[in-house]
Amino acid sequence: MSDKQGQLPKLLIVEDDPGLQAQLKWSYDDFEVHIAGDRASAIALLRSEEPAVVTLDLGLPPDPDGVSEGFAVLDEIMALKPDTKVIVASGHGARESALTAIEKGAYDFYQKPVDIDALGLIVRRALHLHRIENENRVLATRANDGNRVLGGMITAAPEMVRVARTIERVANTNVSVMLLGASGTGKELLARGLHEASDRAGNTFVAINCAAIPENLLESELFGHEKGAFTGAVKTTEGKIEQAEGGTLFLDEVGDIPLPLQVKLLRFLQERTIERIGGRKSIAVDTRIVCATHQDLEAMIADGRFREDLFYRLAEIVIKIPSLADRPGDAVLLAKAFLTRFAKEMNPQVKGFAPDALAAIDGWNWPGNVRELENRVKRAVIMADGKLVSGEDLDLVERSEEAENPLNLKSARELADRRVIRHALARSEGNISNTARLLGISRPTLYDLLKQYDLQA
């Protein structure tokens, strides 16, 4: 079972019970096992050892009888190393904890008391998947397509890769999925990716923007109507729910559905039948609902503008989509893809971006997210006079000091090292031992780096 160069694969066991620690440690002879009893030591070992698989007890100090500390550890693992396969174990509210763990990026969930043999099978299966995914990443990189994930979405950001992997995990389940994110972050693209990754992929994907349709027409758009149901209803018309029979209906901006219509949608989700406007018979429909919004639905529930029971029907799994500004490097990747497409369609003489354009793209904060980037690149390709799109063509002003640095590997590495060390020093309030632990390096190595980059602790 050893990895390359004969090394054993690494397993991190996060468990605060000393007896169970020992029992688990000696159950994995084919792993290099590391033990952590709390969040700090777990994250330190994650940084230094980079284990392929982690088993995580949710009941950790200082909340041994709850799940808050365990989920905090899971969040940090997913933020730092999202390809890690985390197997969560807990005896607290098993079903609810399982759904939350999967939503946060866990590979699997196991309810206590622990069956060592059964857990061992899950651990080895997780390791197998981890190896396959690593091999696939290598192959994808060789094929020059390593930045495409679910639904053709282009990203190199761990935050977005984690979103895609979560969607892939839930695609073939029957749980309802709610996508939360600012306008222009790619919610519909991800919804399509979910549909294509599911066993409904051979059937129809139907999308409707609830905010773009007048309130008095939205019910007819969703549920359809019978001939003569109202003035202008000259024929019987299927609604979007029926059109998505056997497939997926994507409700974008679901927070804009008026309260009376929320009741009817809730009834459909409970009974899986609809009645067209003016109709008298119930029609059974097998449609999966995926929804999205940029609004704070919990605040709307508190204000009485959104039904709480509908929210929980729609939001069995909630996936938060990061803004483009929170996806380092993705703006440049996406811009190059947009340029290739638009140049082919509209201005074949354009071959790429000038250095000042790339610096401006990387330094902009993109308040309009991917949609703004796409529109700016499209306009720039049309307006460009030469072979390269300039910063002026994009109409962007450089806002990032880092964008002015030379674009080469050595300086990029130095810049990254400086930034990470500064952040670690700030979090540790200048404490060398804590900073080294955060960085997963030894104190002598940290001293060398401080001297090399002329940084002060």
N, C-alpha and C positions, 0 to 999 in steps of 0.2 A: 504493500500500500504506500510505499515511500514515494515522495515527490522527486523532482529532478535532483541530481547529484546525491541520491540515496538518502535525502533528508526525510524524516517523518513529517506528515502534515500536522499543523498546529491546531489544537483545540483549547479554547478558553472556557473554563467553567466558572460562572459567576453564581456563587451560592454561599450563604452566610452560616449554614449549619455545618459545624466541624465534622460530625459523623458522616453526613452525606457527602461532604467534600472528599473525605478519604475513600468512601465507597465508590464514588464516581471516578476519582483519579486512577484507581487500580483496575477499573473496568475497560480502559482504553490503552492496551499495550501497543497498539499499532498507531498511536498518536503521540506527539510531544504535547503533554498536558500542562496547562498553566491554570492556577487557581486564584480567584479573587473573591473577597468577601464583602466588598462595598463598591460604590460607584468610582471613587478616586482610583483605587487599585485596578479596577476593571479597565478604565480608560487608559491608565498608564501602560498596562500590558497590551492593550489593543494597539497603542502607538508604537511600542517597542517590538512586539512580536508579530503583529499583523496576522492573527490567526484566520484560517479559512472558515472555521465554524465556531460559533459561540452558543453555549447553553446558558440561559439567563433565567434565574429565579426572580419573579417580580417582587417578592416580599423581602426587600433589603433594608438594612438600617439606613436612616432613622425611621423608616416606615415599614417595619417587618410584618405588620398585620394588614398592610394595604398593598397598593400596586404603583403608587406615584413614583417612588424611587426607581423601581424596575423599569417603568416606562421612560423615565429620564435617562437611564443608561441606554435603552434602546434608541432613543432619539439621538444621543451623542454618537453611538456606533454608526447609525445610518448617515449622519452628517459627515463623519470622518472617513468611513470606509463602507460605502453603500453596497459593495459586492459581497460583504461578509454575510454568511448564512447564519441567521440568529434563530435559535429554537427556544421559544419562551415557555416556561413552566410555571404554573400557579394553581393554587387551590381556591383562589378568590374569584367569584363570579365568572366561571369558566367561559361561557358563551360570549358574554360581553367583552371580557378580556381578550378572547381569541380574535374577535372582530377588530378590536382596537389595535392589537398587535400586528395583524396582517395589514391594516390600513397604514400603520407606521413603517412597514417594510420588513417585518419578520418573515422568515421562511416558513415556519411551522409553529404549532402550539401543542403543548402536552400538559394534560391535567395531572396534578399530584393526587395521591402518592405516586412516586416515580417507580416505574417498572424498568429496571436497568436494561434488560434485553430489548424491550420495545423501544426505549429511548436510543439505544445503540444503533438500531436499524435506521431510525430517523437521522441520527448524526452521520452515519455512513452514506445514506442517500443524499444528504445535504452536501457532503464533501464531493460526491460524484458529480452533482449538478454544478458545484463551484468550479471543478476542473473543466467540465464541458464548456461552461460559459467563458472561462479563461481562454480555452482553445478557440472558441468561436470569435472572441475578440481579436486574437492574433490573426486568424484567417481573414476576418473582416478588414483589419488594418492592411493586410497584404493586398486585399482587393480594392484598397483605396475607398472603402465605403464604411469605415469604422465609426463615422459620426452620425449614422442614421439608425434610429431606433423605431419604436412602435409607430406604425402608420406612416413611415417615411420621414418622421420628424428628425431634423438635424440638430444634434447637440453633442457637446463634449463635457457638459456640466454635470457633476455627480448628482446635484439636486434634481435635474430633469431626467437623468437616467433612472433615478430611484422612482420617480413618478411613473415612467414607462413600465418599469418592472412590476410595480404594484398593480397597474392596469392589466398587465399580462396575467398576473396571478388570479385576478378576480374575473377575468373575461368569460370563462366557462362556468361560472357559478350563476345562481339566480338572484344574487343580492343586487339591490338597486345602488347606483353609484351617483354621487354628486361631485361635480368638479367645481372647485372654488378658485377664482383668480381674477385679476384685473382684466379689463377689456383689452383685447389684442394679444393675449398670451397663448392662444392656440387651443382653446377649449374644444371647439368643434373638430379640429384635426385629431385630438386625443380621443374624442368620442367615436370618431370613425375608426381609429386604430383599435379601440376596444371592440367595436362591432366586427372588424375584420379578423381579430384574434379569437373570436368566440365561435361556438358551433352554429351561430346564426348567420355566419358570413355569406352563405349562399343566398340569403334573402335580402329584403330591402332595408336600406338605411334611410330614414326620413328625418329631416331636421326642420325645426320651426323656431323662429325667434319670437318669443311671447311679447317682447317689448315693441316689436315693429308692427304689430297687428292691432287695429282699434279694438277696444274692449267689447263692443257690440258684435264684432265679427269673429272673435277668438273662439267662442264656443262652437260655432259652426265649423271653423277650421280644424278644431281638434276632434269633434264628435260627429261631424257631418250632419246632413239634414235630409228630410223626405221632401218630395215634390209637393209644393203648395204650403209648406210649413210657415212661410212668411212671404211678404211681397218680394218678388224677384226670384223666388225658389222655383225655377221652371223645370227642374229635374232633380231626381234623387242623387245626392253626392256623398261619397265616402269622405270621412274626415281623416286627418293624419294618423290617428291611432289605428284605424282599420287599414290604411295604406301600408302600415308597417307590420302587418300580420306576419308572424314567423320571424320577424327581424327586430330592428331597434328603432325606437323613436327618441330623438334627441331634443329635449326641451331647453333651449337656450334662454337665459334670463327668466328663469322660472319664478323669481321673486316678483315679477310684474303680473302674474296671473291674479285677477280680482278674486276677492273672498268667495262670492257665490260660485264661481267656477272651480275654486279649490275644493269645495265640497263634492262636486261631481267627479273631479279627478281622483279624489280620495276613494270614492265609491268604486271607481274602476279598478284602482290598485287593490282594493279589498276583495272584490268579486270577480274581476277579470271579465266583466261584461259591460257593454255600453248600450245606450239608447240614443239614436239620432234625434236631432231636434224635430219635433212633429211625429216621431215614431212611437209605436206602442209595444214593440217587441224587443226583448233583450238579445244582443248579439255577442256571442263569446269571441274574444280576441286574445291571441297569444302574442303579446308585444312586450319587449323589454324596454323599460324606461331608463334613460340616462339623462341627467339634467345638469345645468350649470347656471351659475350666477356670479356677479361681482358684488352683490349686496350682502350685508350682514343679516342673514335670516334670523339669527337668534335675537337680534335687536328688534327686528320686525315682529317676531313672536311676542316679545315683551310689550310692544306697542299695539298688539292686536291686529296687525296687518297681514300676518301669515299664520296659518294653522299649525299648531305644534304637532298634532297627530299626522298631518300630511308631511311635515318635515321629517319625522322619524320613518315614515314609509319610503321617502325618497332618498334618505341619507343613511342607509345601512353602512355604506362605506363612503367616507368623505376624503377626497384627494385634493390637496392644496397645490396649485400650480404656481411656481415662482415667477416673478416678473423678470423681464429680460435683463434688467440691471443686476439681478441677483444670480445670473448665470454667466460667470466670468468666461470670456472668450467666445461665447456663442454668437454675439452680434457680428463678429467678423466672419465666422463660418456661414451664418445665414446670409449675410450680405453677398458673399462670393457666390452662393447658390442662386440667389435672386438675380445677380448680375448676369450669370450664365444664361438663365432662362429668358430674361428680358432682352438681353443683347441679341439672342437668336431670333426673337420675335420682332424687335423694333429697331435695332441699330447694330448690325453685324460687325461694324468696324471697331466697336468697343471690345477690348480684350481683358480688361482688369482694372484694378484700383491703383492710383498713385499712392506713394507712401504717406502723404499728408491726409489722404482720404481714409486710409486704414487707421491712422492715428486718431482721426476725428471720430470714426465709428467706434473704436475701442474706448474712447474717452467720454462719449456722450452717455447721458443717464437714461435715455429712451423712455420718457413718460408715457408714450403711446404704445410701448412694447413692440412685438414683432410686426404688428400691422403698420406702425409708424415707419419702422425700418424698411419694410417692403415698399411702401409708398415713396419714401425718399430715394431708394435705389432705382425704382422704376422711373421716377422723374429725372434723376441724374443721368440714367442711360439715354433717355430721350434727348436731353439737353447737351450731352457731352459732344465736344467738337473733335476731340482726338481719340487715340486708342485707349487712353486711361482716364477713368473718372477721377476728378479732383475733389478736394474738400469743398471747394467753391461750388462745384456742381451739386454736391449734396446739401449745400446751404447749412453746414454745421460749424459751430465754433468749438474748438478744442477746450475741454474743461478739465482734462486730467493731466496732472504733472507727469504721470507715468507715460502718457502717450508720446511725450517728447523724447523718451529714451530711445537709443538705437535699437532696431529690431534684430537682435542676434541672440543665440542661445546662451552665451556666456553672461551677457548683461541681464538677460531675462532671469537666469538662475540666481544671479546675485540679488536682483530686485526682489525675487520671491523669498530668498533666504532672509534678507533684511526685514521684509514685511512680517514674516512669520515670527522671527525672533523678537521684533518690537512688540507684536501682539502678545507673545508669551511672557515677555518681561512685564508688560503692563498688567496682565492678569495675575502675575505672581508678585506684583508690587516690588520688582527688582530682586526678589529672592532667587539666588542662583540655583539652589537645589530644586526648588519647585519649578523653575523655568526649564531646567534640564529634563525633569520628569514629564512636564507637559509636551516637550519636544520629542521625547523618546530617545534621548541621547545621554551620554555621560557628561559629568561636570567638566572634565578636561577638554572634551570636544567642544562644549559650549564656550569655554574660555578661549579656545583657538578661534572659533567663529567670531566672537566679540572683538578679538584683536585684529582678525583679518578684515572685518568690515568697519573697524573703528567705531564700535558701538559701546555705549556706557550702560552698565547695569543700574 
